[in-house]
Amino acid sequence: MLASLEGGDTGSGLASVDLILDLMELLAAAPRPRGVSDIARDLSISKARAHRHLRALVQRGYVRQDPETERYEIGVKLLALGEAVRERFDVLGAMRPEMTRLREATGHAVTASALVEGAVVVLEMLQGRTLVEFGLRPGSRLDFHASAHGLVALAFGPPGLLDTVLSQPLKTYTAATVTDAEALRAEVAKVRRQGWATAMDQVLMGVNALAAPVFDHRGDWRGAIALVGASQFIPAVPAEDQIAEVTRAAAEASRRLGWNARAA
C-alpha cells in the first residue's frame, strides 16, 4: 500500500504516511464530502499532491469519491476496519445491549465510555427520541472534571488518577464548571458513595448526563454508561427511576463481563 501511495511523491516515506493519516482524519471529521481544493488548502499541500494521494486511497476503498460532485468522503473499508477494532473492546460488546434497552426505556441519548490511553473516550453514542441531537462521536475525549463519565472514572478508576488530573489546570467551560481541587475531591467522594454521577451545566448550560460504572470479573472499573439530555429532563438530582435504569444497565453490562455483585 505504501509503495502505491508514495509513488511520485517528493516527500519522505514518513511524511507521506503522515499525509495519508491527515487525509483520513480530515475526511472522517468532516460533516460532508470535501472537494480536493478545500482538502489541499486545509492540509497546506498542492492540489496535485492531494489528488494523487486521494486517488490511491479511493483505489484501496479507504476513501470514496462522489461521481457527480467529485467530492471525497470516508470509504466503506475504513468504516469496516473501525468496526473490527471497536469489537475488540469487549467492554463495548457488553454495554451495547444495555445501551439499547436504556435508550428505549427512557427515550434519552445514551453514551458509553472507557479509559483509552489515559483519557476518558466515548466508545458509542445512541441518539434519543427527542428533538435535540448531541454532537458527541465515538472517539471524543471527555474532561475528567467536567463530565459524568469522567467523574465515574475518577471515583472508580485507577488509583492515583485523581491526583494526576489535579496536577494540571482544570479547564473552565461555564460558570458551573468545577475547577476547585477540594470541590472536585468532594464530588468524586460523593460519586463513590452513591454509585453514580451527574455533570449538569459543566460543559454546556442546560445539558446534563447521568452515568454509572461498569466493572469486570475482577471487580475492576472498565467504563461507564450514561444518559444524556436537557437538564429539564435529567435534573442535577435525577429522578429515582432514572437512577435505577442507569445503574441497572451498568450492572447488567458488568455481569456480561463476569462481575459478581455478591463478591464485590
HUCOR-V97198 format. One record per residue. N is the residue number from 0. RES is the residue in one letter. PHI is phi in degrees with one decimal (NA if undefined). D_LAST is the distance of its C-alpha to the last C-alpha in whole Angstrom. Layout:
N|RES|PHI|D_LAST ; N|RES|PHI|D_LAST
//
This chain:
0|M|NA|49 ; 1|L|-63.7|50 ; 2|A|-62.3|53 ; 3|S|-69.5|54 ; 4|L|-79.3|53 ; 5|E|-88.8|54 ; 6|G|-55.8|58 ; 7|G|81.4|60 ; 8|D|-83.7|58 ; 9|T|-83.0|59 ; 10|G|-84.4|56 ; 11|S|-72.1|54 ; 12|G|-60.0|52 ; 13|L|-65.7|49 ; 14|A|-63.6|50 ; 15|S|-66.7|51 ; 16|V|-62.2|47 ; 17|D|-58.4|46 ; 18|L|-65.9|48 ; 19|I|-59.5|47 ; 20|L|-65.4|43 ; 21|D|-61.0|45 ; 22|L|-61.4|47 ; 23|M|-68.9|43 ; 24|E|-65.8|41 ; 25|L|-63.7|44 ; 26|L|-69.9|45 ; 27|A|-66.2|41 ; 28|A|-85.2|41 ; 29|A|-74.3|44 ; 30|P|-73.0|44 ; 31|R|-151.2|47 ; 32|P|-56.2|49 ; 33|R|-115.8|51 ; 34|G|-82.3|55 ; 35|V|-64.5|56 ; 36|S|-66.1|57 ; 37|D|-63.5|54 ; 38|I|-63.7|52 ; 39|A|-61.4|55 ; 40|R|-65.4|55 ; 41|D|-64.7|51 ; 42|L|-97.4|51 ; 43|S|56.4|54 ; 44|I|-129.7|56 ; 45|S|-72.1|59 ; 46|K|-62.0|59 ; 47|A|-63.6|60 ; 48|R|-67.4|57 ; 49|A|-60.9|55 ; 50|H|-63.4|57 ; 51|R|-60.3|57 ; 52|H|-70.8|53 ; 53|L|-62.5|52 ; 54|R|-62.2|54 ; 55|A|-63.0|53 ; 56|L|-68.4|49 ; 57|V|-64.0|51 ; 58|Q|-61.1|52 ; 59|R|-89.8|49 ; 60|G|87.8|47 ; 61|Y|-82.9|45 ; 62|V|-133.2|47 ; 63|R|-118.2|49 ; 64|Q|-111.8|53 ; 65|D|-67.5|54 ; 66|P|-65.6|57 ; 67|E|-88.9|59 ; 68|T|-91.3|58 ; 69|E|64.7|57 ; 70|R|-86.6|54 ; 71|Y|-113.3|51 ; 72|E|-149.6|47 ; 73|I|-62.4|44 ; 74|G|-91.9|45 ; 75|V|-63.2|43 ; 76|K|-62.0|42 ; 77|L|-67.7|40 ; 78|L|-62.6|38 ; 79|A|-64.6|37 ; 80|L|-63.9|36 ; 81|G|-61.1|34 ; 82|E|-64.7|32 ; 83|A|-63.1|32 ; 84|V|-68.4|30 ; 85|R|-63.2|28 ; 86|E|-65.6|27 ; 87|R|-71.9|26 ; 88|F|-77.7|23 ; 89|D|-57.3|20 ; 90|V|-65.3|18 ; 91|L|-67.5|21 ; 92|G|-60.1|22 ; 93|A|-73.8|19 ; 94|M|-80.5|19 ; 95|R|-53.2|23 ; 96|P|-60.3|23 ; 97|E|-74.3|21 ; 98|M|-62.9|23 ; 99|T|-63.0|26 ; 100|R|-62.3|25 ; 101|L|-66.1|24 ; 102|R|-63.7|27 ; 103|E|-69.0|29 ; 104|A|-75.1|27 ; 105|T|-111.9|28 ; 106|G|82.5|31 ; 107|H|-94.1|30 ; 108|A|-65.7|29 ; 109|V|-131.0|26 ; 110|T|-126.1|25 ; 111|A|-126.7|22 ; 112|S|-138.6|22 ; 113|A|-152.9|20 ; 114|L|-88.1|21 ; 115|V|-126.1|24 ; 116|E|51.4|26 ; 117|G|80.3|25 ; 118|A|-127.6|25 ; 119|V|-79.8|24 ; 120|V|-120.6|26 ; 121|V|-72.7|26 ; 122|L|-92.2|25 ; 123|E|-153.5|27 ; 124|M|-139.6|29 ; 125|L|-110.5|30 ; 126|Q|-68.9|32 ; 127|G|-84.8|32 ; 128|R|-102.7|35 ; 129|T|-105.9|37 ; 130|L|-72.1|40 ; 131|V|-93.6|38 ; 132|E|-109.3|37 ; 133|F|-103.9|35 ; 134|G|-85.7|36 ; 135|L|-64.5|32 ; 136|R|-125.4|32 ; 137|P|-53.6|30 ; 138|G|101.3|30 ; 139|S|-66.5|31 ; 140|R|-98.3|29 ; 141|L|-113.1|28 ; 142|D|-70.5|28 ; 143|F|-62.2|25 ; 144|H|-84.2|26 ; 145|A|-122.9|28 ; 146|S|-146.3|26 ; 147|A|-64.5|23 ; 148|H|-60.0|21 ; 149|G|-65.8|22 ; 150|L|-64.9|20 ; 151|V|-63.3|17 ; 152|A|-62.2|18 ; 153|L|-66.8|19 ; 154|A|-77.8|16 ; 155|F|-122.2|13 ; 156|G|-82.9|15 ; 157|P|-58.7|17 ; 158|P|-59.4|17 ; 159|G|88.1|21 ; 160|L|-63.7|21 ; 161|L|-62.7|22 ; 162|D|-62.7|25 ; 163|T|-64.1|26 ; 164|V|-64.0|27 ; 165|L|-74.4|28 ; 166|S|-77.0|31 ; 167|Q|-122.1|32 ; 168|P|-60.7|34 ; 169|L|-96.5|32 ; 170|K|-69.9|35 ; 171|T|-96.8|36 ; 172|Y|-106.2|36 ; 173|T|-136.5|37 ; 174|A|-65.6|38 ; 175|A|-92.0|34 ; 176|T|-61.0|33 ; 177|V|-79.0|30 ; 178|T|-122.8|32 ; 179|D|-85.6|32 ; 180|A|-60.5|29 ; 181|E|-67.0|28 ; 182|A|-65.3|28 ; 183|L|-68.1|26 ; 184|R|-60.4|24 ; 185|A|-65.2|24 ; 186|E|-66.0|23 ; 187|V|-64.3|20 ; 188|A|-62.2|18 ; 189|K|-63.4|19 ; 190|V|-61.9|17 ; 191|R|-63.4|14 ; 192|R|-70.6|14 ; 193|Q|-89.0|15 ; 194|G|87.3|13 ; 195|W|-156.7|16 ; 196|A|-139.0|20 ; 197|T|-125.2|23 ; 198|A|-149.7|26 ; 199|M|-68.3|29 ; 200|D|62.5|33 ; 201|Q|-73.4|31 ; 202|V|-115.2|33 ; 203|L|-129.4|35 ; 204|M|-65.6|37 ; 205|G|85.9|36 ; 206|V|-120.9|33 ; 207|N|-138.7|29 ; 208|A|-140.5|26 ; 209|L|-127.4|22 ; 210|A|-121.2|19 ; 211|A|-135.8|16 ; 212|P|-81.0|13 ; 213|V|-116.3|12 ; 214|F|-118.2|10 ; 215|D|-102.1|11 ; 216|H|-64.7|10 ; 217|R|-88.3|9 ; 218|G|84.4|6 ; 219|D|-84.6|10 ; 220|W|-65.7|12 ; 221|R|-119.9|14 ; 222|G|165.8|16 ; 223|A|-152.2|17 ; 224|I|-117.8|19 ; 225|A|-142.9|22 ; 226|L|-86.9|25 ; 227|V|-131.1|28 ; 228|G|-172.7|31 ; 229|A|-65.5|34 ; 230|S|-64.5|33 ; 231|Q|-70.1|35 ; 232|F|-103.3|32 ; 233|I|-123.3|29 ; 234|P|-73.4|30 ; 235|A|-56.8|28 ; 236|V|-108.4|26 ; 237|P|-62.9|25 ; 238|A|-64.4|26 ; 239|E|-59.4|23 ; 240|D|-69.8|24 ; 241|Q|-66.8|23 ; 242|I|-61.2|20 ; 243|A|-62.7|19 ; 244|E|-66.1|20 ; 245|V|-69.4|19 ; 246|T|-66.7|15 ; 247|R|-65.8|16 ; 248|A|-60.8|17 ; 249|A|-65.4|14 ; 250|A|-66.4|12 ; 251|E|-67.5|14 ; 252|A|-62.8|15 ; 253|S|-62.7|11 ; 254|R|-63.7|12 ; 255|R|-65.2|15 ; 256|L|-92.6|14 ; 257|G|93.1|11 ; 258|W|-68.8|8 ; 259|N|-116.1|6 ; 260|A|-61.0|5 ; 261|R|-70.5|6 ; 262|A|-84.4|4 ; 263|A|-72.7|0
//
